[in-house]
Amino acid sequence: MTISDTLKNWYKNNARDLPWRNTNDAYLIWLSEIILQQTRVEQGLPYYLAFAKAFPNLQKLSKASEDQVLKLWQGLGYYSRARNMMFTAQQIANHNNGIFPNNYKDILALKGVGPYTAAAIASFAFGLPYAVVDGNVFRILSRYYGVELPINSTKGKKYFEVLAQKVLDIENPATHNQAIMEFGSLLCKPKNPDCNSCPLSDSCVAFNQKRIALLPIKEKKLKIQNRYLHYILLNDGKRIFIEKRDYSGIWKGLYQLPLIETVENITVDNVIPLIMENEILKNQDFELKEVREKIHKLTHRNLHIRFYWIEIAEMPKANYLSILCSDWNDYAFPQPIHQFLSSIF
Ligand code: SF4
């Protein structure tokens, strides 16, 4: 018996009786799928019933006013779904003689319809062999086959799409898709799946290897941190100041120019007083020769770097390493500072 056969058998005995399952009317199926995007079945059901009663077919919806539709949608959230639905109904009514598209490509081209919704409509309404792939399907396949590829990585998504299509019953894609979705909602749930009554448990890798809580794997999205670094190139025509970075944070142990870091992106005019207060410039006349900016992207940081090239008559006494301009390349600098200095000297 294939995994699809087992799922369909289970579905036959356990499926909830939901109104959009008793029709192959593409319009009603589309309506239910749009409502169920980002909405639980229990919450979406009364909305579906109200919509199907007020607008039993596409022509009726295409003639509805925005006020009517939004009133019925009230409380469901993500109102762009309602507007997309109206737009699509009018478009089909005006440009397709009111006939709902009957192939995957044209269904996918409808506003507000992504690959999951297109596969659902294509299979439920037209019996076309497109596997639905969403969080339920990722979870079931990842656990059943013990797949450790992150479900939110490009590679993982591709892998699960291919696998979902491979296990699809192409003779009966509608029941297969309904079954796998229902199985994910009722039995192989994200938390505490009911493995003891699961008909797949004998061959489920996650169950047999006690890895249910570990699958599916989700890659942690790294939060991008912004840092604002102001580097001062102080130069009397012969020498510049540098310092060695400490061994914490980025660029451990490399050299850098005197640095002022701000917590937010402030203008050059607002940085100048900070530079003037710095020990290297206190009470000195100086000329701001040039300011250059660049954004340097690291894996999880965007460094907003500004270089301030300042000319001064005589280098002050300061707690920095004073080096000859001609020697700058003897020191290891992070790449953006190296690039800047090589453009100057
Ligand atoms: S045994 Fe548990 S983890 Fe495996 S498919 Fe069944 S419900 Fe999901």
Boltz pocket constraint, residues with backbone or C-beta under 6 A from the ligand:
constraints:
  - pocket:
      binder: B
      contacts: [[A, 140], [A, 143], [A, 144], [A, 187], [A, 188], [A, 189], [A, 193], [A, 194], [A, 195], [A, 198], [A, 199], [A, 200], [A, 201], [A, 204], [A, 205], [A, 206], [A, 207], [A, 212]]
      max_distance: 6.0
